[in-house]
């Protein structure tokens, strides 16, 4: 596990316990973020977390008028929200956890739409490696609600 002193307490604009992040990344050397998310504008955008110039975490922040079909997004032919072997988990938010990432959604009324969806992809995790599923779930149980709190959702509630 990487040294937690090098892992920031805020990842892509949301607070997260570095211990949860450390379980998902192999290295944190030269940590950098390419954050294109405009929370005020609420437009769909990525935030990439890099270590040694390699993407170790890929987030997709998306706002839509209608609720997204998470299974379709996770298993569709596109790579933007793809998650391998997604399984639904009991959570205040509609959430799917895969072997190499997760996807969650909740009502979130902003100028970008009525629903917010967050995808987490871990490109360094092999799709056949099921050992990270619990760590991904713990991360999302903390990171997703923390992210939603940064969005300024009006009249939103967990589903």
WOLINNOR-V351824 format. One record per pair of residues at least 4 apart in sequence whose C-alpha atoms are under 6 Angstrom apart, sorted by the first residue. I is the first residue (numbers start at 1). J is the second residue. D is the distance in Angstrom with one decimal. If there is no record, write none. Layout:
i=I j=J d=D
i=I j=J d=D
This chain:
i=2 j=22 d=5.9
i=2 j=27 d=5.4
i=7 j=18 d=5.6
i=9 j=15 d=5.6
i=9 j=16 d=5.5
i=9 j=17 d=6.0
i=9 j=18 d=5.7
i=10 j=14 d=5.2
i=10 j=15 d=4.2
i=10 j=16 d=5.7
i=14 j=146 d=5.8
i=14 j=147 d=5.1
i=16 j=143 d=5.9
i=18 j=22 d=6.0
i=20 j=139 d=5.5
i=28 j=51 d=5.2
i=29 j=51 d=5.3
i=29 j=52 d=5.7
i=30 j=51 d=5.4
i=30 j=52 d=5.4
i=31 j=50 d=5.7
i=31 j=51 d=4.7
i=32 j=49 d=5.9
i=32 j=50 d=5.1
i=33 j=48 d=5.6
i=33 j=49 d=4.6
i=33 j=50 d=6.0
i=34 j=47 d=5.6
i=34 j=48 d=5.0
i=35 j=47 d=4.2
i=36 j=45 d=5.8
i=36 j=46 d=5.8
i=36 j=47 d=5.8
i=37 j=45 d=5.2
i=38 j=42 d=5.9
i=39 j=151 d=5.9
i=42 j=112 d=4.5
i=43 j=112 d=5.8
i=44 j=61 d=5.5
i=44 j=62 d=4.2
i=45 j=60 d=5.9
i=45 j=61 d=5.4
i=46 j=59 d=5.6
i=46 j=60 d=4.5
i=47 j=59 d=5.1
i=48 j=57 d=6.0
i=48 j=58 d=4.7
i=49 j=55 d=5.7
i=49 j=56 d=5.8
i=49 j=57 d=5.0
i=50 j=54 d=5.1
i=50 j=55 d=4.4
i=50 j=56 d=5.5
i=56 j=122 d=5.9
i=57 j=121 d=5.9
i=57 j=122 d=5.0
i=58 j=120 d=5.7
i=58 j=121 d=5.0
i=59 j=119 d=5.4
i=59 j=120 d=4.7
i=60 j=118 d=5.6
i=60 j=119 d=5.0
i=61 j=118 d=4.9
i=62 j=116 d=5.7
i=62 j=117 d=5.1
i=63 j=112 d=5.3
i=63 j=113 d=5.3
i=63 j=115 d=5.6
i=63 j=116 d=4.6
i=64 j=113 d=4.6
i=64 j=115 d=5.3
i=65 j=113 d=4.4
i=65 j=114 d=4.9
i=67 j=115 d=5.8
i=70 j=74 d=5.9
i=71 j=75 d=5.9
i=72 j=76 d=5.2
i=73 j=81 d=5.6
i=74 j=81 d=5.5
i=74 j=82 d=4.3
i=74 j=83 d=4.8
i=75 j=82 d=5.7
i=81 j=119 d=5.8
i=83 j=98 d=5.5
i=83 j=101 d=5.5
i=84 j=98 d=5.2
i=84 j=99 d=5.7
i=85 j=98 d=5.1
i=86 j=96 d=5.5
i=86 j=97 d=5.2
i=86 j=98 d=4.1
i=87 j=96 d=5.1
i=87 j=97 d=5.3
i=88 j=95 d=5.8
i=88 j=96 d=4.4
i=89 j=95 d=6.0
i=92 j=158 d=5.4
i=92 j=159 d=5.4
i=93 j=106 d=5.8
i=93 j=158 d=5.4
i=93 j=159 d=4.9
i=94 j=104 d=5.5
i=94 j=105 d=5.5
i=95 j=103 d=5.8
i=95 j=104 d=4.2
i=96 j=102 d=5.6
i=96 j=103 d=5.4
i=97 j=102 d=4.4
i=98 j=102 d=5.5
i=99 j=127 d=6.0
i=99 j=130 d=5.1
i=99 j=133 d=5.3
i=100 j=122 d=5.3
i=100 j=125 d=5.6
i=100 j=127 d=5.9
i=101 j=120 d=5.1
i=101 j=121 d=4.3
i=101 j=122 d=5.6
i=102 j=119 d=5.8
i=102 j=120 d=5.1
i=103 j=118 d=5.6
i=103 j=119 d=4.3
i=104 j=117 d=5.6
i=104 j=118 d=5.4
i=105 j=116 d=5.5
i=105 j=117 d=4.2
i=106 j=115 d=5.7
i=106 j=116 d=5.6
i=106 j=158 d=5.9
i=107 j=114 d=5.8
i=107 j=115 d=4.3
i=107 j=156 d=5.4
i=108 j=114 d=5.2
i=108 j=115 d=4.7
i=108 j=116 d=5.5
i=108 j=153 d=4.8
i=108 j=156 d=5.0
i=109 j=113 d=5.9
i=109 j=114 d=4.1
i=109 j=153 d=5.1
i=109 j=154 d=5.2
i=110 j=153 d=5.7
i=139 j=143 d=5.8
i=140 j=144 d=5.3
